[in-house]
Amino acid sequence: MPEIEPKDRSLKALKGLHLWHAPMSSCSQRVRIVIEETGRAWESHPIDLEKDEHATEAYQAIHPKGLVPALVDDGRLMIESIDIIQHVAGEGSELLENAEADLLERANAAQADLKLLTFEFLFRAGPPPSKEQVAAFEDGHRNTWLKQFRRDFAEGFGRERIDAAVRRTAEGFRHLDALLADGRPFLSGETFSLSDVAWMPNVHRFALMGWPFEQTPRLQDWFDRVSRRPSYGAALLSWQNEDVAGMFAEYTRTWRAEGTDIRTFGGLQS
């Protein structure tokens, strides 16, 4: 269901557009891009994922899964990013009318692998959480899937699981590259749409990991084109901590020199 009833009843009284989001969350990025594209006024409610603010009781009263983003529009609560971007774009808009349901579904399905590979190739080099942080997260967060994901990350995902995520990601990018083979400028055709919005943060994220986009040159050209849109700078780059982005780039260079970067998984080099 696109709209849910909030546990925090105070949300029903909110007027206008309110977004609970995180700067580096790809799902948050796609929502901010749509808001910028539509020019709608909005109120920002940043959630610090590093401090586990999504595990607080107050935030889980907004988003029952304890994830970002969450959007309230005149008291109506939505928590799934694909539903949110369709709602913000609005019925009859070019953004919505020119989008393809299949591409939105594929982008949504790709999020699990994006999360796993982000943690493996960007976050693993950072300092691990303290025992106190781990215990607080386990006690406070009610999303059993997310808690298990954190445990798996701490123990190590394992080569087979990483390889599978890389292969699925590569298949998804090859599909997009094939769509662009007919010369269309955007993923769904001649007009920029939610199909593009849904995939822009994913390509950006994998570029941070050093993904070999030279293997999908049409997709690379598409990203060069859409990343010149003002919404990309305002909704994604302006929220990106450049120090963190610099650390990610350094991690990627180090792992590539060691032969352990993302290109060495899932048959990407074969």
C-alpha positions in Angstrom: 0.0 0.0 0.0 1.5 3.4 -1.0 -0.1 5.1 2.1 0.0 3.8 5.6 -1.5 4.9 8.9 1.2 6.5 11.1 1.7 5.3 14.7 2.8 8.8 15.5 -0.6 10.5 15.2 0.9 14.0 15.2 1.9 13.4 11.6 -1.7 13.7 10.6 -1.7 17.4 11.4 1.4 18.2 9.3 0.8 20.5 6.4 2.9 20.5 3.2 5.7 18.1 2.2 7.9 16.7 4.9 10.7 14.2 4.2 12.7 12.1 6.7 15.8 11.1 4.8 19.6 10.5 5.0 22.2 12.3 2.8 23.8 9.1 1.4 20.7 6.9 1.2 20.1 6.1 -2.5 16.3 5.8 -1.8 16.4 9.2 -0.2 18.4 10.6 -3.1 15.8 9.5 -5.7 13.0 11.2 -3.6 15.0 14.5 -3.3 15.7 14.4 -7.1 11.9 14.2 -7.8 11.2 17.0 -5.4 13.8 19.2 -7.1 12.4 18.3 -10.6 8.9 19.3 -9.5 10.0 22.4 -7.7 7.9 21.6 -4.7 8.6 23.2 -1.3 9.5 20.7 1.4 10.7 20.5 5.0 13.8 18.4 5.6 14.1 16.0 8.5 17.6 14.4 8.3 18.1 11.1 9.9 21.7 10.3 10.9 22.2 6.6 10.1 25.7 6.5 11.5 24.3 7.5 14.8 21.5 4.9 14.4 18.8 7.5 14.6 16.6 5.2 12.5 16.6 2.8 15.5 15.0 5.2 17.9 11.5 4.6 19.1 10.5 8.1 17.8 11.6 7.4 14.3 10.1 3.9 14.2 6.8 5.5 15.1 7.1 7.3 11.8 8.5 4.5 9.7 7.6 1.1 11.1 10.5 -0.6 9.4 13.0 1.9 10.7 14.3 2.8 7.2 14.6 5.9 5.1 12.9 7.7 3.5 9.5 8.5 4.9 7.3 11.2 3.4 4.3 13.1 4.8 2.2 15.1 2.4 -0.6 17.0 4.2 -0.8 14.3 6.9 -0.6 11.4 4.5 2.4 9.0 5.2 4.3 7.0 2.6 7.4 4.9 3.3 8.4 3.2 0.0 10.6 5.3 -2.2 9.1 4.1 -5.5 5.6 4.9 -4.2 6.9 8.3 -2.9 8.4 9.4 -6.2 5.2 8.5 -8.1 3.2 10.5 -5.5 5.5 13.5 -5.6 5.6 13.5 -9.4 1.8 13.6 -9.5 -0.9 12.2 -11.8 -0.6 13.5 -15.3 3.0 14.7 -15.0 5.6 13.8 -17.7 7.8 12.4 -15.0 5.1 9.8 -14.1 3.4 9.3 -17.4 6.6 8.5 -19.3 8.0 6.1 -16.8 7.9 2.4 -17.3 6.6 0.2 -14.4 9.2 -2.5 -15.3 12.1 -0.1 -14.8 10.7 1.1 -11.5 10.3 -2.5 -10.3 13.8 -3.4 -11.4 15.2 -0.4 -9.6 13.3 -1.3 -6.4 14.5 -4.9 -6.6 18.1 -3.8 -7.1 18.2 -2.0 -3.7 19.1 -5.1 -1.7 22.2 -5.8 -3.8 23.1 -2.1 -3.7 23.0 -2.1 0.0 25.0 -5.3 0.4 27.7 -4.1 -2.0 27.8 -0.6 -0.5 28.5 -2.1 2.9 31.1 -4.5 1.5 33.1 -2.1 -0.8 32.5 1.3 0.9 31.6 0.9 4.5 33.8 -2.1 5.5 36.9 0.1 5.6 35.4 2.4 8.2 35.7 1.9 11.9 33.4 -0.8 13.3 30.6 0.2 15.7 31.4 -0.2 19.4 29.9 -3.0 21.4 27.6 -0.5 23.1 26.4 0.7 19.7 25.7 -2.8 18.5 23.8 -3.7 21.7 21.8 -0.5 21.5 20.8 -1.2 17.9 19.9 -4.8 18.7 17.7 -3.7 21.6 16.1 -0.6 19.9 15.5 -1.6 16.3 12.5 -3.8 15.5 13.3 -4.7 11.9 14.6 -8.2 12.2 15.8 -8.3 8.6 18.0 -5.2 9.1 19.4 -6.6 12.4 20.3 -9.8 10.7 21.9 -7.9 7.8 24.1 -6.0 10.4 25.1 -9.3 12.0 26.0 -10.8 8.6 28.1 -7.8 7.7 30.0 -8.1 11.0 30.7 -11.8 10.3 31.5 -11.2 6.6 29.0 -11.8 3.8 31.1 -14.5 2.1 32.4 -14.7 -1.5 29.4 -16.5 -2.9 26.9 -14.0 -1.7 29.0 -11.1 -2.9 29.5 -12.7 -6.3 25.8 -13.3 -6.7 25.0 -9.6 -5.9 27.6 -8.4 -8.4 26.2 -10.7 -11.1 22.7 -9.5 -10.6 23.8 -5.9 -10.7 25.8 -6.4 -13.9 22.7 -8.0 -15.5 20.6 -5.0 -14.5 23.1 -2.6 -16.0 23.4 -4.6 -19.2 19.6 -4.5 -19.5 19.6 -0.7 -19.2 22.5 -0.5 -21.7 20.5 -2.6 -24.2 17.4 -0.3 -23.9 19.6 2.6 -24.8 20.9 0.8 -27.9 18.1 2.3 -30.1 19.5 5.8 -29.5 16.9 7.0 -27.0 18.3 9.7 -24.7 16.5 8.5 -21.6 15.7 5.1 -20.2 12.0 5.1 -21.2 12.5 7.1 -24.5 12.7 10.7 -25.5 11.6 12.2 -22.2 13.2 12.3 -18.8 11.0 10.4 -16.3 10.9 8.5 -13.1 12.6 5.6 -14.8 15.7 7.8 -14.9 15.2 9.1 -11.4 15.0 5.6 -10.0 18.3 4.6 -11.4 20.4 7.7 -11.1 21.5 7.1 -7.5 22.3 3.5 -8.2 24.7 4.3 -11.0 26.2 7.1 -8.9 26.7 4.7 -6.0 28.4 2.1 -8.1 30.7 4.7 -9.7 31.9 5.4 -6.1 32.8 1.7 -5.9 34.7 1.8 -9.2 32.2 -0.3 -11.2 33.4 -0.9 -14.8 30.9 1.2 -16.6 33.1 1.0 -19.7 31.5 -2.4 -20.2 28.1 -0.6 -20.7 29.1 2.6 -22.7 25.6 3.6 -23.5 24.6 3.6 -19.9 27.7 5.6 -19.1 26.7 8.2 -21.7 23.2 8.3 -20.2 24.6 8.9 -16.8 26.8 11.7 -18.1 23.7 13.3 -19.6 21.3 13.0 -16.6 24.0 14.0 -14.1 24.2 17.4 -15.7 20.6 18.1 -14.7 20.3 20.7 -11.9 18.3 18.2 -9.8 21.3 15.9 -9.6 23.5 18.5 -8.1 20.9 19.9 -5.8 19.4 16.6 -4.5 22.4 14.3 -4.6 25.8 16.0 -4.8 25.0 18.9 -2.5 24.0 16.4 0.3 27.2 14.3 -0.2 29.9 14.7 2.3 33.0 15.3 0.2 35.3 14.1 2.9 33.4 10.8 2.9 33.4 10.6 -0.9 37.1 11.2 -0.8 37.6 8.3 1.6 35.5 6.1 -0.6 37.7 6.9 -3.6 40.8 6.1 -1.5 39.3 2.8 -0.4 38.5 1.9 -4.0 42.1 2.8 -5.2 43.6 0.7 -2.4 41.5 -2.3 -3.1 42.0 -2.1 -6.8 45.8 -2.0 -6.2 45.4 -5.1 -4.0 43.2 -6.9 -6.5 40.3 -7.1 -4.1 37.9 -4.4 -5.5 34.4 -5.0 -6.9 35.8 -5.7 -10.4 37.3 -9.0 -9.1 33.9 -10.4 -8.1 31.0 -11.9 -10.1 33.0 -12.5 -13.2 33.3 -8.8 -14.1 36.8 -9.3 -15.4 36.1 -12.4 -17.4 
